[in-house]
Amino acid sequence: MSADTSHGALPTLRGAFEATGSGAWLMRAIVACGLDEANGYRLALQLGDDRMRGERHATEARLIDGEVDLIDTDWLSLARHRAAGLPLVAAAPYGAIFGGLVVPRGSALRGLADLPGMRIGVVHAQDKNWLLLRAACRLRHGFDPAEASHCIAAGSKSALHDALCGGALDAALLYWHQVPALVAGGAFREVCDLAALLAAIPVPRPQVPTSFFVCHEALSRSAPALLHGFVHSAAAAALRLRTDPGLWSRVAGVPAGSWAGAVLRRKWLARVGLPWAPHMAARLQELADLMAPPGAPRHALPAGLLAAGLHPRGE
């Protein structure tokens, strides 16, 4: 944790991320550009797979178990953890990380209104992409896919991808960075970009960060300077990636000049590096209320959700 100063005089921040996830790209940029040491700490990056540990993502389980200090997750997952008594807090904004609804190219499914009766693949039933899709269908089309369609939970984003490609699904809510390469092959198409859908319900709103870099509340109290250093390095890395396509291609592992790479970068630019302001918490509450399943209690986002350590960009 932050007490580890074996690497020179700098404290170490242990971050766990999925090796195939876009959060790892930002972390790789921090390390590659030396932005961690320039901001007074050393980032120890631990990359893993996308499997679940029980009902939790592996990275969430590692943070909760104290194996690492920092992960990325969405505000709904963070709220669920805090409501369950786990003292996790958002340390820095990451972005509006939502995926896409993808179908075989020859599918008759052209829009959300066509979902009834379809086999829809999701990672798990609490996935924010699924909750958003359900909310949009209720608001716009008067049905809930959880009742009108067949939801199939794959357990990981890689298993979901394989299930769609293998013909076991009519549609899948893929993670956003899986979509361009799959569509580029010609056999599939994207029906709906959920990040765009997010910004349009219930009416068009400015996009806000919905995923954050998250740590234990104790770390935000015991090592505020460490978190400040991370906040600044993450913001600097996002800026460099926005302005340097070559660096972005290297950390993302995407060949420069490809159609899929260009689409992937456009999607990344629309999602990551969004500014944060305190009033955006009200929009997160609105989205949480809209996305709550029918009959589920509406709760205020738990106090401390966006606590010490979460600073507006540029602070």
C-alpha positions as CSV (number, residue, x, y, z in Angstrom):
1,M,0.0,0.0,0.0
2,S,1.1,3.6,0.4
3,A,3.4,2.7,3.3
4,D,5.6,0.8,0.9
5,T,8.6,3.1,0.2
6,S,11.0,0.4,-1.0
7,H,11.2,2.0,-4.5
8,G,13.3,5.0,-3.6
9,A,11.5,7.4,-1.3
10,L,8.2,7.2,-3.1
11,P,5.1,5.5,-1.7
12,T,3.5,2.8,-3.8
13,L,-0.1,2.8,-5.1
14,R,-1.2,-0.7,-6.1
15,G,-3.8,-0.6,-8.9
16,A,-5.7,-3.7,-10.2
17,F,-7.3,-3.5,-13.6
18,E,-8.5,-5.9,-16.3
19,A,-5.7,-6.5,-18.8
20,T,-8.2,-6.1,-21.6
21,G,-10.0,-3.2,-20.1
22,S,-9.7,0.5,-21.1
23,G,-8.9,1.5,-17.5
24,A,-5.5,-0.2,-18.0
25,W,-4.8,2.0,-20.9
26,L,-4.8,5.1,-18.8
27,M,-2.6,3.4,-16.2
28,R,-0.1,2.3,-18.8
29,A,0.1,5.9,-20.0
30,I,0.8,7.0,-16.4
31,V,3.7,4.6,-16.1
32,A,5.0,5.0,-19.6
33,C,5.2,8.8,-19.3
34,G,6.5,8.7,-15.7
35,L,3.5,10.7,-14.5
36,D,3.4,8.7,-11.3
37,E,6.9,9.5,-10.1
38,A,6.5,13.1,-11.3
39,N,3.5,13.3,-8.9
40,G,5.2,11.8,-5.9
41,Y,4.3,8.1,-6.0
42,R,5.0,4.8,-7.8
43,L,2.1,3.0,-9.5
44,A,2.4,-0.7,-9.2
45,L,0.1,-2.0,-12.0
46,Q,-1.5,-5.4,-11.6
47,L,-3.4,-6.7,-14.6
48,G,-5.8,-9.7,-14.5
49,D,-8.6,-11.3,-16.3
50,D,-12.3,-10.3,-16.5
51,R,-13.8,-13.2,-14.5
52,M,-16.1,-12.8,-11.5
53,R,-15.2,-13.8,-8.0
54,G,-18.6,-14.9,-6.8
55,E,-20.9,-12.0,-7.4
56,R,-18.1,-9.5,-7.7
57,H,-15.7,-8.5,-10.4
58,A,-12.2,-9.9,-9.6
59,T,-10.8,-6.4,-9.3
60,E,-13.5,-5.3,-6.8
61,A,-12.9,-8.5,-4.8
62,R,-9.2,-7.7,-4.6
63,L,-9.8,-4.1,-3.4
64,I,-12.3,-5.3,-0.8
65,D,-9.9,-8.0,0.4
66,G,-7.1,-5.4,0.8
67,E,-4.9,-6.9,-1.9
68,V,-4.7,-3.6,-3.9
69,D,-5.4,0.0,-3.2
70,L,-7.2,1.2,-6.4
71,I,-9.5,-0.1,-9.1
72,D,-12.1,1.4,-11.5
73,T,-15.8,0.8,-11.2
74,D,-19.1,2.6,-11.8
75,W,-21.1,4.7,-9.4
76,L,-23.9,2.1,-9.1
77,S,-21.4,-0.7,-8.0
78,L,-19.7,1.8,-5.6
79,A,-23.1,2.8,-4.1
80,R,-24.0,-0.9,-3.6
81,H,-20.8,-1.5,-1.8
82,R,-21.2,1.5,0.5
83,A,-24.8,0.6,1.2
84,A,-23.6,-2.9,2.2
85,G,-21.2,-1.2,4.7
86,L,-18.0,-1.4,2.6
87,P,-16.1,1.9,3.1
88,L,-15.1,2.6,-0.5
89,V,-14.9,6.0,-2.1
90,A,-14.3,7.6,-5.5
91,A,-10.8,9.1,-5.7
92,A,-11.0,10.5,-9.3
93,P,-13.3,10.5,-12.3
94,Y,-12.7,8.1,-15.1
95,G,-15.5,8.5,-17.7
96,A,-18.9,7.5,-19.0
97,I,-18.0,3.9,-19.5
98,F,-21.0,2.2,-21.2
99,G,-21.0,-0.4,-23.9
100,G,-23.0,-1.2,-27.0
101,L,-25.9,-3.4,-28.1
102,V,-24.5,-5.6,-30.9
103,V,-26.4,-8.0,-33.2
104,P,-25.5,-10.2,-36.2
105,R,-25.5,-8.1,-39.4
106,G,-28.5,-10.0,-40.8
107,S,-30.7,-9.6,-37.7
108,A,-34.1,-8.1,-37.9
109,L,-33.4,-6.2,-34.7
110,R,-33.1,-2.5,-35.7
111,G,-33.9,-0.7,-32.5
112,L,-34.8,-1.1,-28.9
113,A,-38.5,-1.6,-29.8
114,D,-37.5,-4.9,-31.5
115,L,-36.1,-6.5,-28.3
116,P,-39.1,-8.4,-27.0
117,G,-38.6,-12.2,-27.4
118,M,-34.9,-11.8,-28.1
119,R,-32.1,-13.6,-26.3
120,I,-30.0,-10.8,-24.9
121,G,-26.6,-11.5,-23.5
122,V,-25.2,-9.6,-20.5
123,V,-22.2,-10.0,-18.2
124,H,-24.4,-10.2,-15.1
125,A,-27.8,-9.0,-14.1
126,Q,-26.5,-6.0,-12.2
127,D,-24.5,-4.8,-15.2
128,K,-25.1,-1.0,-15.7
129,N,-25.5,-1.6,-19.4
130,W,-28.4,-3.9,-18.8
131,L,-30.0,-1.6,-16.2
132,L,-29.7,1.3,-18.6
133,L,-31.2,-0.7,-21.5
134,R,-34.1,-1.7,-19.3
135,A,-34.7,1.8,-18.2
136,A,-34.6,3.2,-21.8
137,C,-37.1,0.5,-23.0
138,R,-39.5,1.3,-20.1
139,L,-39.3,5.0,-20.7
140,R,-39.5,5.0,-24.5
141,H,-41.3,1.8,-25.5
142,G,-43.4,0.7,-22.5
143,F,-41.8,-2.7,-21.8
144,D,-39.1,-4.1,-19.6
145,P,-36.6,-6.5,-21.4
146,A,-36.2,-8.4,-18.1
147,E,-39.8,-9.5,-18.7
148,A,-40.3,-9.3,-22.4
149,S,-36.9,-10.7,-23.5
150,H,-34.6,-13.6,-22.4
151,C,-31.7,-12.3,-20.4
152,I,-28.6,-14.6,-20.5
153,A,-25.8,-13.8,-18.1
154,A,-22.4,-14.9,-19.4
155,G,-20.3,-14.1,-16.4
156,S,-17.5,-12.2,-18.1
157,K,-17.1,-9.9,-21.1
158,S,-15.0,-12.4,-23.0
159,A,-17.5,-15.2,-22.5
160,L,-20.3,-12.8,-23.6
161,H,-18.3,-12.0,-26.8
162,D,-17.9,-15.7,-27.5
163,A,-21.6,-16.5,-26.9
164,L,-22.6,-13.9,-29.4
165,C,-20.1,-15.0,-32.0
166,G,-21.2,-18.6,-31.4
167,G,-24.8,-17.9,-32.2
168,A,-26.1,-18.5,-28.7
169,L,-27.5,-15.0,-28.5
170,D,-29.7,-12.7,-30.6
171,A,-28.0,-9.6,-29.2
172,A,-25.4,-8.8,-26.6
173,L,-24.5,-5.8,-24.4
174,L,-20.8,-5.8,-25.1
175,Y,-18.2,-3.6,-23.4
176,W,-17.6,-0.6,-25.5
177,H,-14.0,-1.4,-26.6
178,Q,-15.1,-4.9,-27.9
179,V,-17.5,-3.4,-30.4
180,P,-15.3,-1.8,-33.2
181,A,-13.2,-4.8,-33.9
182,L,-16.2,-7.1,-34.0
183,V,-18.2,-4.8,-36.3
184,A,-15.1,-4.3,-38.5
185,G,-15.2,-8.0,-39.4
186,G,-18.5,-7.5,-41.2
187,A,-20.6,-10.1,-39.4
188,F,-22.0,-7.9,-36.7
189,R,-23.4,-4.3,-36.3
190,E,-24.0,-2.0,-33.4
191,V,-27.7,-1.2,-32.8
192,C,-27.1,1.3,-30.0
193,D,-24.2,3.0,-28.3
194,L,-25.2,3.0,-24.7
195,A,-23.1,6.0,-23.8
196,A,-25.2,8.1,-26.3
197,L,-28.3,6.5,-24.8
198,L,-27.2,7.5,-21.3
199,A,-26.9,11.2,-22.3
200,A,-30.4,11.2,-23.7
201,I,-32.6,9.8,-20.9
202,P,-35.0,11.0,-19.8
203,V,-34.2,14.0,-22.0
204,P,-30.8,15.1,-23.4
205,R,-28.3,16.1,-20.8
206,P,-24.6,16.9,-20.8
207,Q,-22.5,13.7,-20.4
208,V,-21.1,13.1,-16.9
209,P,-18.5,10.7,-15.5
210,T,-20.3,7.5,-14.3
211,S,-17.2,5.4,-13.6
212,F,-14.5,6.3,-11.1
213,F,-11.1,5.2,-9.7
214,V,-12.0,3.9,-6.3
215,C,-10.1,3.2,-3.1
216,H,-10.7,2.4,0.6
217,E,-11.9,5.4,2.6
218,A,-9.1,4.8,5.0
219,L,-6.6,5.5,2.3
220,S,-8.2,8.8,1.5
221,R,-7.8,9.8,5.1
222,S,-4.3,8.5,5.8
223,A,-2.7,9.4,2.5
224,P,-4.4,12.4,0.9
225,A,-1.2,13.6,-0.8
226,L,-0.9,10.2,-2.5
227,L,-4.4,10.4,-3.9
228,H,-3.8,14.0,-5.0
229,G,-0.8,12.8,-6.8
230,F,-2.8,10.1,-8.5
231,V,-5.6,12.5,-9.4
232,H,-3.2,14.8,-11.1
233,S,-1.3,12.0,-12.9
234,A,-4.6,10.5,-14.2
235,A,-5.8,13.8,-15.5
236,A,-2.4,14.4,-17.2
237,A,-2.4,11.0,-18.7
238,A,-5.9,11.5,-20.1
239,L,-4.8,14.8,-21.7
240,R,-1.8,13.2,-23.3
241,L,-3.8,10.4,-24.7
242,R,-6.3,12.8,-26.1
243,T,-3.6,14.8,-27.9
244,D,-1.2,12.1,-28.9
245,P,-2.8,9.4,-31.1
246,G,0.5,7.5,-31.3
247,L,0.7,7.1,-27.5
248,W,-3.0,6.1,-27.4
249,S,-2.4,3.4,-30.0
250,R,0.6,2.0,-28.1
251,V,-1.1,1.8,-24.7
252,A,-4.4,0.5,-26.2
253,G,-2.5,-2.1,-28.3
254,V,-4.3,-0.9,-31.5
255,P,-2.6,-0.6,-34.8
256,A,-2.6,3.0,-36.0
257,G,-4.5,3.7,-39.2
258,S,-7.1,0.9,-39.1
259,W,-10.8,1.6,-39.4
260,A,-11.5,-0.3,-36.1
261,G,-8.8,1.6,-34.4
262,A,-10.2,5.0,-35.5
263,V,-13.7,4.0,-34.3
264,L,-12.3,2.8,-31.0
265,R,-10.5,6.1,-30.5
266,R,-13.6,8.1,-31.3
267,K,-15.5,6.1,-28.7
268,W,-12.7,6.5,-26.2
269,L,-12.6,10.3,-26.7
270,A,-16.4,10.5,-26.1
271,R,-16.1,8.6,-22.9
272,V,-12.8,9.4,-21.0
273,G,-11.4,12.6,-19.6
274,L,-14.8,14.2,-18.9
275,P,-14.6,17.0,-16.4
276,W,-16.1,16.6,-13.0
277,A,-18.0,19.2,-10.9
278,P,-19.9,18.7,-7.6
279,H,-23.3,19.4,-9.1
280,M,-22.9,16.3,-11.3
281,A,-23.8,14.2,-8.3
282,A,-27.4,15.2,-8.8
283,R,-27.3,13.7,-12.3
284,L,-25.9,10.5,-10.9
285,Q,-28.7,10.4,-8.5
286,E,-31.2,11.0,-11.3
287,L,-29.7,8.2,-13.4
288,A,-29.6,5.8,-10.4
289,D,-33.3,6.4,-9.8
290,L,-34.2,5.9,-13.5
291,M,-32.1,2.7,-13.7
292,A,-33.5,1.1,-10.6
293,P,-35.6,-1.9,-11.5
294,P,-39.4,-1.7,-11.0
295,G,-40.3,-2.3,-7.4
296,A,-36.8,-1.8,-6.1
297,P,-36.5,0.8,-3.4
298,R,-35.2,4.3,-4.4
299,H,-32.4,5.2,-2.1
300,A,-30.3,8.4,-2.0
301,L,-26.8,7.6,-3.0
302,P,-25.0,6.8,0.2
303,A,-23.2,9.6,2.0
304,G,-19.5,9.6,1.3
305,L,-19.8,8.1,-2.2
306,L,-17.8,10.9,-3.8
307,A,-15.8,11.8,-0.7
308,A,-12.4,13.1,0.1
309,G,-10.0,12.6,-2.8
310,L,-12.4,13.3,-5.6
311,H,-11.4,16.6,-7.0
312,P,-12.6,18.6,-10.0
313,R,-10.3,18.3,-13.0
314,G,-7.4,20.8,-12.8
315,E,-7.4,21.3,-9.1
